[in-house]
Amino acid sequence: MKINVYYGGRGLLDDPTLYVLNKMEDVLKELRVKVERYNIYEHKNEIATLPQTFKDADGIILATTVEWLGIGGYMQQFLDACWLYGDKEKISSIYMQPIVMSTTYGERQGEMSLANAWEILGGLPCSGLCGYVEDLVSFESNSEYNLIIEKKAENLYRTISQKVKSLPTSNFAVKQSVLRTQQMTLTPQESEQLSKYVSDDSYVKQQKEDIEELASMFKDMLGKSVSEEKAPFVKDFQNHFVAQDDFRATYSISIEGYKNPLYIEVNNEQLEVHYGQKDEIDVYAKMSVDVMQSIVDGRMTFQRAFMTGEMTAKGNFKTLRMLDQVFLF
């Protein structure tokens, strides 16, 4: 027989749960049970792979300490990994004994949380152990407490060896009718492989970088790449340009859907219009394609678009108003 112990505390020297586990492991080893302990805090970067250690286990102990509220983050992450990546068929044949010791209030709720979680996962329940410990030294020296711990270990051994049955619970019914994992149907082998990928930081980092690279690539593909020869609106501005004496200004107009802004430079009688980025801009503006089309078609002015909020702008607003004089659409 083999029993795995999963400890979800922080590993503090004065943690009463560790004392209880040591006592139980001694009893189980005397009964010729192979016991293997997994301190979850030591595997915090690979918690997703821990459910794969159920393979050769006949029973498990889930042990944690309530230090202020609930069963703690490590144990919760482990249970999440069991739900997402654990082999539910294997879990259905494993007995679980919850052990929750508390240095504050809430040991009974913690024990119930572990028992409920295991039943929802489809596992087999076993009578647990919980208690409040104010002083560890007095707790360790109490022979009656030690006897209770030893009896709980013997009870776990007896339950597993005799394959004790229990009545059906509502948690199982809830799992069957309500709690359905929203994911692809994976084989145990695929779940194991997925859990390894999830726990591999370098793999996850590489995946994120690949996704960002693909997103950037598709964004560039979707963004309208414009060339000098086929650039929309460039000819419209060139054909409706009205030179102004002693007037110099630069404009950068971002049009939604286009990768680069429309750059306009007016220098007295000279005009430069193209798509691209430039420094030292007098006026920055932003608008949709429809608004720009309405302006070049003569149905709207730059001033009206700005006043109605259909165009946003920043910079020299006197220079902004000159757009309607420099370009008569």
C-alpha positions as CSV (number, residue, x, y, z in Angstrom):
1,M,0.0,0.0,0.0
2,K,1.2,3.5,-0.8
3,I,-0.1,6.8,0.7
4,N,1.0,10.2,-0.6
5,V,0.9,13.2,1.8
6,Y,0.4,16.7,0.3
7,Y,1.2,19.4,2.8
8,G,-0.1,22.9,2.0
9,G,1.4,24.9,4.8
10,R,4.4,27.1,4.9
11,G,6.8,24.7,6.6
12,L,7.3,26.7,9.8
13,L,9.0,24.9,12.6
14,D,6.1,25.5,15.0
15,D,3.5,24.4,12.6
16,P,1.3,21.8,14.5
17,T,0.3,20.1,11.2
18,L,3.9,19.0,10.7
19,Y,3.9,17.3,14.1
20,V,0.6,15.5,13.3
21,L,1.9,14.4,9.9
22,N,5.2,13.0,11.5
23,K,3.2,11.0,14.1
24,M,0.9,9.6,11.4
25,E,3.7,8.7,9.1
26,D,5.4,6.8,11.9
27,V,2.3,4.8,12.5
28,L,1.7,4.1,8.8
29,K,5.3,3.0,8.3
30,E,4.9,0.5,11.2
31,L,2.0,-0.9,9.3
32,R,4.3,-1.4,6.3
33,V,2.8,1.4,4.3
34,K,5.0,3.3,1.9
35,V,4.6,7.0,2.6
36,E,5.8,9.8,0.4
37,R,5.3,13.4,1.4
38,Y,5.1,16.4,-1.0
39,N,5.6,19.8,0.5
40,I,3.7,21.9,-1.9
41,Y,5.6,25.1,-1.1
42,E,8.7,23.3,-2.4
43,H,7.0,22.6,-5.7
44,K,5.3,26.0,-6.1
45,N,6.6,26.4,-9.6
46,E,5.3,23.0,-10.7
47,I,2.0,22.6,-8.8
48,A,0.2,21.8,-12.0
49,T,2.2,18.6,-12.3
50,L,1.6,17.3,-8.8
51,P,-1.7,15.5,-9.6
52,Q,0.3,13.2,-11.8
53,T,1.9,11.7,-8.6
54,F,-1.5,10.1,-7.9
55,K,-0.7,7.3,-10.3
56,D,0.6,4.7,-7.9
57,A,-1.2,5.9,-4.7
58,D,-3.9,4.0,-2.9
59,G,-4.7,6.9,-0.7
60,I,-3.6,10.4,0.1
61,I,-3.6,12.9,2.9
62,L,-4.3,16.5,2.3
63,A,-2.9,18.5,5.2
64,T,-2.8,22.2,5.8
65,T,-2.7,24.8,8.5
66,V,-5.3,27.6,9.1
67,E,-3.2,30.6,10.1
68,W,-5.7,33.3,9.5
69,L,-8.4,32.4,7.0
70,G,-9.1,29.3,5.0
71,I,-6.9,26.4,3.7
72,G,-4.2,28.7,2.2
73,G,-3.1,29.5,-1.3
74,Y,-0.7,26.5,-1.9
75,M,-3.4,23.9,-1.1
76,Q,-6.0,25.8,-3.2
77,Q,-3.7,25.9,-6.2
78,F,-3.1,22.2,-5.8
79,L,-6.8,21.5,-5.8
80,D,-7.3,23.7,-8.8
81,A,-4.6,21.7,-10.6
82,C,-6.4,18.5,-9.6
83,W,-9.6,19.8,-11.2
84,L,-7.9,21.1,-14.4
85,Y,-5.2,18.5,-15.0
86,G,-5.8,15.5,-12.7
87,D,-6.8,12.1,-14.0
88,K,-10.5,11.9,-12.8
89,E,-10.6,8.2,-13.4
90,K,-7.6,7.6,-11.1
91,I,-8.9,10.1,-8.5
92,S,-12.2,8.2,-8.3
93,S,-10.4,5.2,-6.8
94,I,-8.3,7.2,-4.2
95,Y,-9.2,7.6,-0.6
96,M,-8.4,11.0,0.9
97,Q,-8.0,12.0,4.6
98,P,-8.1,15.7,5.3
99,I,-6.0,17.0,8.2
100,V,-6.4,20.6,9.2
101,M,-4.7,22.1,12.3
102,S,-5.4,25.7,13.3
103,T,-3.6,28.4,15.2
104,T,-6.6,30.6,14.9
105,Y,-10.3,30.0,14.1
106,G,-11.6,27.9,11.2
107,E,-10.1,24.3,11.4
108,R,-13.5,22.6,10.9
109,Q,-14.4,24.8,7.9
110,G,-10.9,23.9,6.5
111,E,-11.5,20.2,7.0
112,M,-14.9,20.5,5.3
113,S,-13.5,22.4,2.4
114,L,-10.9,19.7,1.7
115,A,-13.5,16.9,2.0
116,N,-16.0,18.7,-0.2
117,A,-13.3,19.5,-2.9
118,W,-12.2,15.8,-3.0
119,E,-15.8,14.6,-3.3
120,I,-16.5,17.0,-6.1
121,L,-13.4,15.8,-7.8
122,G,-14.9,12.3,-7.6
123,G,-12.6,10.9,-5.0
124,L,-13.4,8.7,-2.0
125,P,-13.9,10.3,1.4
126,C,-12.2,9.2,4.7
127,S,-12.7,10.4,8.2
128,G,-10.5,13.4,8.8
129,L,-8.8,15.2,11.7
130,C,-8.9,18.8,12.8
131,G,-7.9,20.7,15.9
132,Y,-6.9,24.0,17.4
133,V,-3.4,24.3,18.9
134,E,-2.6,27.3,21.1
135,D,0.7,25.9,22.5
136,L,2.6,23.4,20.5
137,V,4.7,22.1,23.4
138,S,1.7,21.2,25.5
139,F,0.0,19.7,22.5
140,E,2.9,17.4,21.8
141,S,3.2,16.3,25.4
142,N,-0.5,15.4,25.7
143,S,-0.7,11.6,25.5
144,E,-4.4,11.6,24.7
145,Y,-4.0,13.8,21.7
146,N,-1.2,11.5,20.5
147,L,-3.5,8.5,20.8
148,I,-6.2,10.3,18.7
149,I,-3.6,11.0,16.0
150,E,-2.4,7.4,16.0
151,K,-6.0,6.1,15.8
152,K,-6.7,8.3,12.8
153,A,-3.7,6.9,11.0
154,E,-4.9,3.4,11.7
155,N,-8.4,4.3,10.5
156,L,-7.0,5.5,7.2
157,Y,-5.0,2.2,6.8
158,R,-8.1,0.2,7.6
159,T,-10.4,2.2,5.3
160,I,-8.0,1.7,2.3
161,S,-7.2,-1.9,2.9
162,Q,-10.9,-2.9,3.4
163,K,-12.1,-0.5,0.6
164,V,-14.8,0.8,2.9
165,K,-17.8,2.1,1.1
166,S,-19.8,5.2,1.9
167,L,-23.2,6.5,1.1
168,P,-23.6,8.8,-1.9
169,T,-23.4,12.5,-1.3
170,S,-25.0,15.6,-2.9
171,N,-21.5,16.8,-3.9
172,F,-21.3,14.0,-6.4
173,A,-24.7,14.9,-7.8
174,V,-23.6,18.5,-8.1
175,K,-20.5,17.4,-10.0
176,Q,-22.5,15.3,-12.4
177,S,-25.2,17.9,-13.2
178,V,-23.6,21.3,-12.7
179,L,-19.9,21.4,-12.3
180,R,-18.5,20.7,-15.8
181,T,-15.0,21.6,-16.6
182,Q,-15.1,24.1,-19.5
183,Q,-12.2,22.7,-21.5
184,M,-11.3,20.3,-24.2
185,T,-11.8,16.6,-23.5
186,L,-8.3,15.4,-23.0
187,T,-6.9,11.9,-22.3
188,P,-4.9,11.4,-19.1
189,Q,-1.7,11.5,-21.1
190,E,-2.7,14.8,-22.8
191,S,-3.6,16.3,-19.4
192,E,-0.3,15.3,-18.0
193,Q,1.6,16.8,-20.9
194,L,-0.5,20.0,-20.6
195,S,0.2,20.3,-16.9
196,K,4.0,20.0,-17.6
197,Y,3.7,22.8,-20.2
198,V,1.7,25.0,-17.8
199,S,4.3,24.6,-15.0
200,D,7.3,25.3,-17.4
201,D,8.0,29.0,-17.0
202,S,10.3,29.1,-20.0
203,Y,7.6,27.4,-22.2
204,V,4.9,29.8,-21.0
205,K,7.2,32.8,-21.5
206,Q,8.0,31.6,-25.0
207,Q,4.3,31.1,-25.8
208,K,3.5,34.6,-24.7
209,E,6.3,36.0,-26.8
210,D,5.0,34.0,-29.8
211,I,1.5,35.2,-29.3
212,E,2.6,38.8,-29.1
213,E,4.7,38.4,-32.2
214,L,1.7,36.9,-34.1
215,A,-0.6,39.6,-32.8
216,S,1.8,42.3,-34.0
217,M,2.1,40.6,-37.4
218,F,-1.6,40.3,-37.9
219,K,-2.1,43.9,-36.7
220,D,0.4,45.0,-39.4
221,M,-1.4,42.9,-42.0
222,L,-4.8,44.3,-41.0
223,G,-3.6,47.9,-40.8
224,K,-3.8,49.5,-44.2
225,S,-0.3,49.8,-45.5
226,V,-0.2,52.8,-47.8
227,S,2.2,53.6,-50.6
228,E,3.0,57.0,-52.2
229,E,1.3,56.0,-55.4
230,K,-1.9,54.6,-54.1
231,A,-2.3,56.6,-50.8
232,P,-5.9,57.6,-50.3
233,F,-6.7,61.3,-49.7
234,V,-3.2,62.5,-50.8
235,K,-4.4,63.6,-54.2
236,D,-7.4,65.3,-52.7
237,F,-5.2,67.5,-50.5
238,Q,-2.9,68.2,-53.4
239,N,-5.7,69.2,-55.7
240,H,-7.4,71.5,-53.2
241,F,-4.4,73.2,-51.9
242,V,-4.6,77.0,-51.6
243,A,-1.2,78.7,-50.9
244,Q,-1.1,81.2,-48.1
245,D,1.5,83.9,-47.9
246,D,3.9,83.7,-44.9
247,F,2.3,80.5,-43.5
248,R,4.2,77.5,-42.4
249,A,2.7,74.5,-40.5
250,T,2.9,70.8,-40.1
251,Y,0.0,68.4,-39.4
252,S,-0.2,64.8,-38.5
253,I,-3.6,63.2,-39.0
254,S,-4.2,59.7,-37.7
255,I,-7.0,57.9,-39.6
256,E,-8.5,54.9,-37.9
257,G,-7.5,51.7,-39.7
258,Y,-4.3,53.1,-41.2
259,K,-0.9,52.1,-39.9
260,N,0.8,55.5,-40.4
261,P,-0.7,59.0,-40.0
262,L,-1.2,61.4,-42.9
263,Y,1.6,64.0,-42.8
264,I,1.0,67.4,-44.2
265,E,3.6,70.2,-44.4
266,V,2.7,73.6,-45.7
267,N,5.5,76.1,-46.4
268,N,4.1,79.1,-48.2
269,E,3.4,77.9,-51.7
270,Q,5.0,74.5,-51.2
271,L,3.0,71.4,-50.0
272,E,4.2,68.0,-48.9
273,V,1.6,65.3,-48.3
274,H,2.3,61.6,-47.5
275,Y,1.8,58.9,-44.9
276,G,4.5,58.5,-42.3
277,Q,5.9,59.6,-38.9
278,K,7.6,62.9,-38.5
279,D,9.0,64.9,-35.5
280,E,8.1,68.5,-34.5
281,I,4.5,68.5,-35.5
282,D,2.3,71.7,-34.9
283,V,-1.0,69.9,-34.8
284,Y,-2.0,66.3,-34.1
285,A,-5.4,65.2,-35.2
286,K,-7.3,61.9,-35.2
287,M,-10.5,60.9,-37.0
288,S,-12.3,58.0,-38.7
289,V,-12.2,57.2,-42.4
290,D,-15.8,58.3,-42.8
291,V,-15.1,61.8,-41.3
292,M,-12.1,62.3,-43.5
293,Q,-14.1,61.2,-46.5
294,S,-16.9,63.7,-45.6
295,I,-14.3,66.5,-45.3
296,V,-12.6,65.8,-48.7
297,D,-16.1,65.5,-50.3
298,G,-17.0,69.0,-49.0
299,R,-19.8,67.8,-46.7
300,M,-17.9,68.8,-43.5
301,T,-15.1,71.2,-42.5
302,F,-12.2,70.5,-40.2
303,Q,-13.6,73.1,-37.8
304,R,-17.0,71.5,-37.6
305,A,-15.5,68.1,-37.2
306,F,-13.5,69.4,-34.2
307,M,-16.4,71.2,-32.6
308,T,-18.7,68.2,-32.9
309,G,-16.1,65.9,-31.4
310,E,-15.8,63.7,-34.6
311,M,-12.2,64.8,-34.8
312,T,-9.9,65.2,-31.8
313,A,-6.8,67.4,-31.9
314,K,-4.0,68.8,-29.9
315,G,-1.5,71.5,-30.6
316,N,-1.8,75.1,-31.9
317,F,-5.5,75.6,-32.4
318,K,-5.0,78.7,-34.6
319,T,-2.9,76.5,-36.9
320,L,-5.7,73.9,-36.7
321,R,-8.3,76.5,-38.0
322,M,-6.1,77.3,-40.9
323,L,-6.7,73.9,-42.4
324,D,-10.1,75.1,-43.8
325,Q,-8.3,78.0,-45.5
326,V,-5.3,76.1,-46.8
327,F,-7.5,73.3,-48.3
328,L,-10.8,74.3,-49.9
329,F,-12.8,71.2,-50.4
